[in-house]
């Protein structure tokens, strides 16, 4: 008991002798090291507004005269995407995304004259894509919780043409093509507005112009196997330079 009291007294005396600086050192809190970087996850839903440059096929060159009543177009379709990213600072960030682009209906109508009068072909199909992309963004600034941004991305798109039909109503004939998928280079330009809903969550109102490359059907085959047209081994029909104006609503959630 006497030893404990003696030791305590010595400690108190030493503290007093060394002054307030020593006491402050004893009780100075350990500094907190801030988290490095800014990882986030993201997701979005939206709608596509799709176009293409032209339809192309060697089969079109076999007609004496050929043209279009309706050069064709795609209907709007849903899109959904997810990914993860990293904010390097208050202005620069980047992410990797995967996006499913739902089936879009296609319709076109041509006319053909091989010397026996004009006949027509109605083309119908559906198109879909799976897109993988690396994106970079510049957040322009924070204005009362709203942050406009611009960005760009590059990646690959797996384009699929399915359920292709060619119906000749006048002659009572028709053809079909097997489903076909192919990889293409994809790139995009982005713009949008982020709203910081909570400390970690940002609501993202986004627009993207995205180039998806080309797509094509499988070999075109006549409904009647005895008919000589289209010839076996043909290259089907190509959809050149597919692109889309996308409008999206998304969420980004900061992990640290």
Beta strands, then each sheet from edge to edge (+ up, - down):
strand 1: 39-51
strand 2: 54-56
strand 3: 65-74
strand 4: 77-87
strand 5: 92-113
strand 6: 118-143
strand 7: 146-168
strand 8: 173-177
strand 9: 180-196
strand 10: 201-216
strand 11: 220-222
strand 12: 238-254
sheet 1: 2+ 12- 1+ 4- 5+ 3-
sheet 2: 2+ 12- 10+ 9- 7+ 6-
sheet 3: 2+ 12- 10+ 9- 7+ 8- 11+
end
